[in-house]
Amino acid sequence: MTVTYTSSVATCRGFGCFWKLLIRWKGSIYKLIWPELILYTVLYYTASFIYRFALDDFHRRKFEKLTIHCQRFVDLIPVSFVLGFYVNIVIQRWWDQYKTIPWPDSLSVFASTCIHGQDKRSKLMRRTIVRYANLSMLITFTMISPAVKKRFPTREHLVETGFMTENEKRIFDLLDEKATHPKYWMPLVWAGSVVARARKEGRIRDDFAVKTLVDEINGVRGKCGRLLSYDTISIPLVYTQVVTLAVYSFFLGTVMGRQFLDPKLQLPDHDIDFYVPVFTYLQFFFYMGWLKVAETLVNPFGEDDDDFEINWLVDRNLQVSYLIVDEMHNEHPELIQDMYWDEIFPQELPYTVAAEQFRTEAPQGSTYHIQVPDEEQDFLPLVEEEEEEEEGEGGQDGVDIQVSVDGKRTFLEAASLAAYTSSLQQ
């Protein structure tokens, strides 16, 4: 199962909370890269020992020229680009596969709610529908997960564990003679037939409930089929090969390119002599660790530390399905008034002493503290009229009227006001 550390990093204090994770072994980078790290160390120090103690002056010059050559060209390998893009694809694919894993909970709830009756046949129908759903998922898991395949290697094991009956196994065997395609969908077809029969017998009271159940069954089938697609359609092999060659060729080049040469020669970038290539080892941890992340997550249904625990999921799904459709069918606690019945809703829920420090005010919008003065709260008029009387006109002719239209002010003569109003109405 995926190694979880959420509780260890729930709160960040001091210099950070990730430091405590560096000493873990299961699922760690150390567990993944230690074979490659040992091999790299052996190769590096073998070359260093030969340079320092086994070569004469002539061959030492040759060794130094080879080191400078490797140092010059090894950084041209685009490790960061190809590796970063590849890991991004793998992680997105890994999370999508987790979201695709089918769960029978919704189908079980609908079966328990929509198929009525406390008699033996109604109970049999509900249990059979969820058993078929779990059987379909189990067949899918055996096709993509080595751990599940080792637990249920044959159909006889499915019969022995109660997922399948002898009669259903014979039907599978007969159809295998007609078609070799994966038959994970067959139990779901049977489940749909059981739903149709329950409707015919009146145990399902309306067609909408039938559609709801069939949609849930089809949802399980869709997710099972998508999991098989993830298993058969991999990330293009050429991209995986490019990434692998880039990483390993880079570090193969650093075996020579990162050697410390004699400082007395005053060669460029070789004015200091160390026995441990610290920063080269850091690069090894980062790049090789990145590659190991991709190798681990590219198939999350395997047997790595961070792979999904599908065997646990198989047990959990069957137990929860039967619990919902059988033990909890038409069962609920006694209906009683809640403690806030008279108050409608609680004004405030209590806090414990330990949780008092987390009490906060209700969140408000970002303009909550902006106060507009009273004198600025009045709306401006939309139309302003200014009348100006000219001599001898009696206030009738020659009057300019200021009209605001779409934010623009227009001055009209009184004589043309009627025509302007008529054009606006049109």
Buried (B, 14 or more C-beta within 10 A) or exposed (E): EBEEBEEEEEEEEEEEBEEEBEEBEEBBBEBBBEEBBEEBBEBBBEBBEBBBEEBEEEEBEEBBEBBBEBBEEBEEBEBEEBBEEBBEBBBEBBEEBEEBBBBBBBBBBBBBBBBBBEEEEBBEBBBBBBBBBBBBBBBBBBBBBBBBEEBBEEBEEBBEEEBBBEEBBEBBEEEEEEEEEBBBBBBBEBBBEBBBEBBEEEBBEEEEBBEBBBEBBEBBBEBBBBBBEBBEEEBEEEBBEBBBEBBBEBBBBBBBBBBBBEEEEEBEEBEEEEEEBEEBBEBBBBBBBBBBBBBBBBBBBBEBBBBBEBBEBBEEBBEBBBBBBBEEBEEEEEEEEEEEEEEEEEEEEEEEEEEEEEEEEEEEEEEEEEEEEEEEEEEEEEEEEEEEEEEEEEEEEBBEBEBEEEEEEEEBEBEEEEEBEEEEEE
